[in-house]
């Protein structure tokens, strides 16, 4: 939609900048669809919503104002990172309010989606996961788990909740001593080492992040687990051998729908044909939608959060397995992100020293927007358990997930 004037906006700015600013402010306010957000310009002109605002967005210059109209998500993120836009008030509440007001509306498109090659997948991983173990150590839990925790009660610490998540996954997998486990995308190795230590299994864990692999191998050697856990430098396409259990925590988001059948074929190829079982844990959505253009460009290039309707036929039908259980842990991820963001803020000075001010603002916005997305229902966190069709050993009820006997020792 353009101004009614019959001359370019640049000419309008030259002749009547105040009128153009007023029109842009009004248009931007309407785009927010009633979200309780106050907009303020550099000249103190403002637009106040009907409801009491949860925060004020200060736009510092005219160029940023125009960009917000053209590509809102990208312009907001880049301007916030650069300091050309300031949020006065609670950033998470602001983003959550906007998500709710714009629920179901597609974002402006990010980069054109193409299937990831092994090279492009490694490049994408490098952008995010190879920022340095010292950086992530500042705000993750002591085991360096960078996926949704499981809070058995809301007052649990992050460390308690991450340990509970690891055990919860193991119970869903029905691990028994001697099982052979393959993990696709293992992060810093917490789950693989936990499974070997506490459940007596052997694990081959695949990853393509150099920094994560180095950390995981060093920890395995330090804890005397190198003979039971092997960390392999390779993506899911290189997985071979045979296993009783297949698990992937937070990796499916980096596969992409075009390659779901390939991923499912890998599971089918390696999983024991009669009693094999597994679990996929991934960020998802209720309806197909790309990540917004700012996330796609600056945080998670190549990532995609799928719906269950994309994963079940795309991956699991290709794997020739049956779905056993589906659970949505969305509130747990919102709480996990609250912990991460609080810890990030507590360590912003050393993080700023590692990188710069723009990096701190970028990651603050990323963590806050993720928390808001899970809190508002824009994103989901699915755990899908599956097993071979001939497997009839499933428990009669789900009671074992909450009161299972403990295996192994601390």
Secondary structure as the mmCIF struct_conf table of DSSP 4:
data_model
#
loop_
_struct_conf.conf_type_id
_struct_conf.id
_struct_conf.beg_label_comp_id
_struct_conf.beg_label_asym_id
_struct_conf.beg_label_seq_id
_struct_conf.end_label_comp_id
_struct_conf.end_label_asym_id
_struct_conf.end_label_seq_id
BEND BEND1 UNK A 4 UNK A 7
HELX_RH_AL_P HELX_RH_AL_P1 UNK A 9 UNK A 31
TURN_TY1_P TURN_TY1_P1 UNK A 32 UNK A 34
BEND BEND2 UNK A 36 UNK A 36
STRN STRN1 UNK A 37 UNK A 41
TURN_TY1_P TURN_TY1_P2 UNK A 42 UNK A 43
BEND BEND3 UNK A 44 UNK A 44
STRN STRN2 UNK A 46 UNK A 47
BEND BEND4 UNK A 50 UNK A 51
HELX_LH_PP_P HELX_LH_PP_P1 UNK A 52 UNK A 53
BEND BEND5 UNK A 54 UNK A 54
STRN STRN3 UNK A 55 UNK A 59
BEND BEND6 UNK A 61 UNK A 61
HELX_RH_AL_P HELX_RH_AL_P2 UNK A 62 UNK A 70
BEND BEND7 UNK A 71 UNK A 71
HELX_RH_AL_P HELX_RH_AL_P3 UNK A 72 UNK A 82
TURN_TY1_P TURN_TY1_P3 UNK A 83 UNK A 83
BEND BEND8 UNK A 84 UNK A 84
STRN STRN4 UNK A 85 UNK A 89
HELX_RH_AL_P HELX_RH_AL_P4 UNK A 91 UNK A 101
TURN_TY1_P TURN_TY1_P4 UNK A 102 UNK A 104
HELX_LH_PP_P HELX_LH_PP_P2 UNK A 105 UNK A 109
BEND BEND9 UNK A 111 UNK A 111
HELX_LH_PP_P HELX_LH_PP_P3 UNK A 112 UNK A 113
HELX_LH_PP_P HELX_LH_PP_P4 UNK A 115 UNK A 117
HELX_RH_AL_P HELX_RH_AL_P5 UNK A 118 UNK A 129
TURN_TY1_P TURN_TY1_P5 UNK A 130 UNK A 130
BEND BEND10 UNK A 131 UNK A 131
HELX_RH_AL_P HELX_RH_AL_P6 UNK A 133 UNK A 137
TURN_TY1_P TURN_TY1_P6 UNK A 138 UNK A 139
BEND BEND11 UNK A 140 UNK A 140
TURN_TY1_P TURN_TY1_P7 UNK A 142 UNK A 143
BEND BEND12 UNK A 147 UNK A 147
BEND BEND13 UNK A 152 UNK A 153
TURN_TY1_P TURN_TY1_P8 UNK A 154 UNK A 155
HELX_RH_AL_P HELX_RH_AL_P7 UNK A 158 UNK A 173
TURN_TY1_P TURN_TY1_P9 UNK A 174 UNK A 174
TURN_TY1_P TURN_TY1_P10 UNK A 177 UNK A 178
STRN STRN5 UNK A 180 UNK A 184
BEND BEND14 UNK A 185 UNK A 185
TURN_TY1_P TURN_TY1_P11 UNK A 187 UNK A 188
BEND BEND15 UNK A 189 UNK A 189
HELX_RH_AL_P HELX_RH_AL_P8 UNK A 190 UNK A 199
STRN STRN6 UNK A 202 UNK A 207
HELX_RH_AL_P HELX_RH_AL_P9 UNK A 210 UNK A 222
TURN_TY1_P TURN_TY1_P12 UNK A 223 UNK A 224
TURN_TY1_P TURN_TY1_P13 UNK A 226 UNK A 228
STRN STRN7 UNK A 229 UNK A 233
HELX_RH_3T_P HELX_RH_3T_P1 UNK A 236 UNK A 238
BEND BEND16 UNK A 241 UNK A 241
STRN STRN8 UNK A 243 UNK A 243
BEND BEND17 UNK A 244 UNK A 244
STRN STRN9 UNK A 245 UNK A 249
BEND BEND18 UNK A 250 UNK A 250
HELX_RH_3T_P HELX_RH_3T_P2 UNK A 252 UNK A 254
TURN_TY1_P TURN_TY1_P14 UNK A 255 UNK A 255
HELX_RH_3T_P HELX_RH_3T_P3 UNK A 257 UNK A 259
HELX_RH_AL_P HELX_RH_AL_P10 UNK A 260 UNK A 270
STRN STRN10 UNK A 271 UNK A 271
TURN_TY1_P TURN_TY1_P15 UNK A 273 UNK A 275
STRN STRN11 UNK A 277 UNK A 285
BEND BEND19 UNK A 286 UNK A 287
HELX_LH_PP_P HELX_LH_PP_P5 UNK A 290 UNK A 292
HELX_RH_AL_P HELX_RH_AL_P11 UNK A 293 UNK A 298
TURN_TY1_P TURN_TY1_P16 UNK A 299 UNK A 299
TURN_TY1_P TURN_TY1_P17 UNK A 301 UNK A 302
STRN STRN12 UNK A 306 UNK A 307
HELX_RH_AL_P HELX_RH_AL_P12 UNK A 308 UNK A 311
HELX_RH_PI_P HELX_RH_PI_P1 UNK A 312 UNK A 316
TURN_TY1_P TURN_TY1_P18 UNK A 317 UNK A 320
STRN STRN13 UNK A 321 UNK A 328
HELX_RH_AL_P HELX_RH_AL_P13 UNK A 330 UNK A 346
TURN_TY1_P TURN_TY1_P19 UNK A 347 UNK A 347
HELX_RH_AL_P HELX_RH_AL_P14 UNK A 348 UNK A 354
BEND BEND20 UNK A 355 UNK A 355
HELX_RH_AL_P HELX_RH_AL_P15 UNK A 357 UNK A 376
TURN_TY1_P TURN_TY1_P20 UNK A 377 UNK A 377
BEND BEND21 UNK A 378 UNK A 379
STRN STRN14 UNK A 380 UNK A 388
TURN_TY1_P TURN_TY1_P21 UNK A 389 UNK A 390
BEND BEND22 UNK A 396 UNK A 398
TURN_TY1_P TURN_TY1_P22 UNK A 399 UNK A 399
HELX_RH_AL_P HELX_RH_AL_P16 UNK A 400 UNK A 403
HELX_LH_PP_P HELX_LH_PP_P6 UNK A 404 UNK A 406
BEND BEND23 UNK A 408 UNK A 408
#
